[in-house]
Amino acid sequence: NKIKLDQTIQRTICCNSSQSDVAEGGSIFTERLKSWTEATEKKIILSQIVSMYLKMFDNIGPATSKSHVKNIHNALYTLNDSLTESFKKVKDLMELARLPMNDKKIQRKAVNELFPTLQKLLLDHPTTHVKRKRSQNQKRKCRC
């Protein structure tokens, strides 16, 4: 039943997604999802994927008038609304990627923020060396 629904949606939306060229080059979204393992990370990538699907639906046109396609479209909008915070995080990442790191003013600002940034990183993600040292100290103390 699910397969039949999937095939109906594929035929209704846009072109026929079962054509042979669809398999060329691998997946667009599902392969990327595999490397995003933590829940907060997944929300970030999913916010982008949902946004891309919404763009696709907006470009399809007449096919979105069918009721089951409208339902999917509405569900995507609902998901998109719940992922707005993650979408903002993606925007932050995109803005960081566009920073002109050869600009002297940007370099001065970056150097000024270097130590607070490193401190934040080290507080949020202690290294394994520190953890190992602590566990070794605990073993030494407990020689009964």
C-alpha positions in Angstrom: 0.0 0.0 0.0 2.8 2.4 0.9 4.7 1.4 -2.3 1.5 2.2 -4.4 1.2 5.6 -2.7 4.9 6.3 -3.2 4.5 5.5 -6.9 1.4 7.6 -7.2 3.1 10.5 -5.7 6.2 10.1 -7.9 4.0 10.0 -11.0 1.9 13.0 -9.9 4.8 15.2 -8.7 6.8 16.5 -11.6 8.2 14.0 -14.0 8.5 10.3 -13.6 11.0 9.6 -10.9 11.5 6.0 -11.9 13.4 6.9 -15.0 16.9 5.4 -15.2 18.7 8.8 -15.0 17.4 9.3 -11.4 19.9 6.7 -10.1 22.9 8.4 -11.7 25.2 10.1 -9.2 23.7 8.6 -6.0 21.1 10.1 -3.7 20.6 13.8 -3.1 19.5 13.8 0.5 19.5 10.4 2.1 23.3 9.8 1.8 24.0 13.2 3.4 21.8 12.4 6.4 24.0 9.4 7.4 26.8 11.6 8.6 24.6 13.8 10.7 24.1 11.7 13.8 23.2 13.9 16.8 19.6 15.1 17.0 20.5 18.8 16.9 22.7 18.2 14.0 20.0 16.3 12.1 17.6 19.2 12.6 20.1 21.5 10.9 20.4 19.4 7.8 16.7 18.5 7.8 15.8 22.2 7.9 17.7 22.5 4.6 16.2 19.4 3.0 12.7 20.5 3.9 13.4 23.9 2.5 14.6 22.3 -0.8 11.5 20.2 -1.0 9.3 23.3 -0.5 11.2 25.0 -3.3 10.7 22.0 -5.5 6.9 22.0 -4.8 6.7 25.7 -5.5 8.4 25.1 -8.9 6.2 22.2 -9.9 3.0 24.2 -10.3 -0.2 22.3 -11.4 0.8 19.0 -9.8 0.4 20.6 -6.4 -3.3 21.0 -6.9 -3.9 17.3 -6.3 -5.1 16.6 -2.7 -2.4 14.1 -1.7 0.3 16.3 -3.0 -1.3 19.3 -1.2 -1.2 17.2 2.0 2.5 16.5 1.6 3.1 20.2 0.8 1.2 21.3 3.9 3.1 18.7 6.1 6.4 20.1 4.7 5.3 23.6 5.7 4.4 22.5 9.2 7.8 20.7 9.5 9.5 23.8 8.1 7.9 26.0 10.8 9.2 23.6 13.5 12.7 23.8 12.1 13.1 27.6 12.0 15.7 27.7 14.7 17.8 25.1 12.9 17.4 27.1 9.7 18.9 30.2 11.5 21.9 28.1 12.5 22.4 27.2 8.8 22.3 30.9 7.9 25.0 31.5 10.6 27.2 28.8 9.0 26.6 30.3 5.5 27.6 33.7 6.8 30.7 32.3 8.4 31.7 30.6 5.1 31.4 34.0 3.3 33.6 35.9 5.7 36.5 37.5 3.8 39.3 36.1 5.9 41.9 38.0 3.9 40.3 41.3 5.1 42.5 42.9 7.7 39.7 44.2 9.9 38.1 40.7 9.9 41.5 39.2 10.8 41.8 41.6 13.8 38.4 40.8 15.0 39.0 37.1 14.7 42.3 37.3 16.6 40.5 39.4 19.3 37.9 36.6 19.6 40.3 33.7 19.4 40.9 32.9 23.0 37.2 33.3 24.2 36.3 31.0 21.2 38.9 28.4 22.2 37.8 28.5 25.8 34.2 27.9 24.8 35.2 25.0 22.6 37.3 23.4 25.4 34.6 23.9 28.0 32.0 22.4 25.7 34.2 19.6 24.4 37.0 18.5 26.8 39.7 16.5 25.1 40.0 12.7 25.6 43.5 13.3 27.1 41.9 15.2 30.0 39.3 12.4 30.5 42.0 9.7 30.4 44.0 11.6 33.0 41.0 11.8 35.3 40.2 8.1 35.0 43.8 7.2 35.7 43.8 9.3 38.8 40.7 7.6 40.1 42.3 4.2 39.6 45.3 5.3 41.6 43.3 6.5 44.5 41.3 3.4 44.9 44.0 0.9 45.8 42.3 -1.0 48.5 
